Amino acid sequence: MVDFGEIKLPIRDFSTYEGLNQQIYNQVLILSKKIAAKRIVHINSTENGGGVAEMLQAQVALEKNLGLESDWYVIHPQFEFFAITKKIHNLLQGQDGDLTNWEKRKYLNIS
């Protein structure tokens, strides 16, 4: 069983970026209007720490300011699931070993 929690963020004012690069700023405004009818859902394993969580704090707040329907959810699975995903990460980085049949089933059942 996986539980999800929505991360609520204040809207961040995109206009503060206008002076950095006017061309890119204008492109973002144009492109955001093209996808305004779409919903963006970000799903991450944590709301604090790690590169993805740090980026999402700013990104989701800016997306909302641009008028996009953007939401961020954090998964709260059982500890075992995180242990398996960490093992997969380490295996992909070259660590010796394999997933057990139980770990494979557990991972596939949750993901």
N, C-alpha and C positions, 0 to 999 in steps of 0.2 A: 504494500500500500504506500502511495506517495501523497504527501500533503503539500499543497502550494500556498504560499503567502504572497500577497501583492505588496510591492514596495511603493509607498506614496512619497512623491517628491514635489517640492514647490516648483512652480514654473520658473525657468531661467530666461532672462531677457536676451534674445538673440541679437538685438540691435547694438549691444555692447561690442560686438565683433565687426561692426560696419567699417571702422577705420583701418582694420588690418589689411584687407585686400578687397577692394570694392568689386572687382570682377567676380571673385569667388562668392562674395556675399550676395551679389545679385543673382548668380546662378543657383545658389541654395534656395533663395526665395522663389525663383521660377520653378525649380524642380519640386519643391515642397508642395506647390499648388497642383502639380501634375499627379501627385500621389495622395492628395488630401482625402480621397474617398477610401483609401486602403487602411487597414488596421495593422499596426506593428506590435508584435508581442515578443518581448525578450524574456528568455528563461535562463536562469543561472543557478549555480549551486550555493552561492553566498551573496549577501548584500554588502559585505565589508571585506577588505583585503583582496589581494589578487588583482591583476590587470583588468579583467573584464568588469568586475564590480566597480572599480574606480572609474572606468570609462562610461559605464551605464549611468552612473549618478549624474554626470553632466549631459550625456547624450539624450536620455529620456526627457529630462527637464527642458532641453532645447527643442526637441521634437514637439513637445506639447506646446511650447511658445509659438512654433511655426504653424500651429493649427492641426497637427497630425494626431491621430488617435493612437497613442503610444503607451503601452503598459509594460511593466517589468514584474515578473514573478520569480520567486525563489522556491526551489524544490526543497522539501524537508523529508527525504526518504529515511529509511532505517540506516543506522550506522553501517551495517554490513554492506549496503550499496556503495557508500563512499569508499570503504576499504577495497571493494572490487574495482571501482573506477580508478583509484590510486594505483592498484596493481596493474591495470591495463596501461595507464600512463607510463609506469616504470618499464613495463615490457616493451612498449613502443619506443622507449628511450634506450633500449638495448639490454636491459636486465635479463638474465637467464631465467627460464621458467615457463610455465604454461598456466592457463586458467583450468581449474578443475571443472568437471561436468556440472557440479552444483553451482559454482560461480557463474558459469555460462548461462544456466537456466535462470538463476536469480537476476542476473544483469538483463537478460532478454525479457523477463517477466516485468521488470520495472520500467525499462527504457522503451 
